[in-house]
Amino acid sequence: MTAAKIIMTFFVYSFLIGGTGCSTAEKQESPEGIGSAPSRSEVHSRADFDTYLAKFNSRDYQGFLDYFADNFEMIHVGGNLRSREEVMKFYKFLHSYIKETVMVDRLVMDRDTIAMEARVQIEGIRELTPETVAASDYPRLKPLNVGQKAIIPQFIHYHIVNGKFVKVECKE
């Protein structure tokens, strides 16, 4: 087997078992330098991302926000959110009306970026009326009846610096 075939076979194998295009040993150094342990609320591997997503899906707002840098931007149907307070306000409002679960279909990551195709499953748990949407700070939301379900395909891109999210952008 040629060296090129061996390298390609290793890359494909690593991708299949690791879920990313790089090995999990390829971690971004922290600003403190070599030898400092990464925070448990940083994303350096697929396992780290899965932990973050589990916190999001379980409505652990503080837990998933710990993965964000001090300065960040989150862009989605709720608007352009730039602080933990804005994110918590949005999700507390949204999740008082719907149950939301993000399901990963495809994910590619390196130390600086995550590109994900996902399905966002929503289910109405309380009536979200047009009047409620109009009176909220989130006019791009769509009304949803109790028990009504929808699956929304999403492309979600994460920009990462030192293991923390600095930008998250969701698009249908």
C-alpha angles and dihedrals in degrees: 000000000000122000090248091055091048092051092046092048090051092048093050092045091049090049093050097048098035100040092225138081092247135047119265088239088069097090129165113245117246117241089254089066137233118353099026114122117239119246114260087239096063131099115232100135144023089262090056090050092049089053090051092049092048088055090050093048091049092051093245091154097177090044096054093040089057086073091064126090119241089258115042144140127222115192121191144106089310091061132246105327118191107172139049089243092056092047093048092047091051097046094043088054095044096044092050085067105030142032108228128193125179114211119192116227099169131002132181121180145172129174094283106033144035119196113190138180108203144163116231109207115202131183127184112242095168129021111273101195128192087248092054091049091048092050093047130084088246109072093164092068117105122227116256131192125224108274093013111133133197137174114213120195109224138187107208122187123191125194113204132199119180091346094306129108113248097170134018120182125185123193132175 
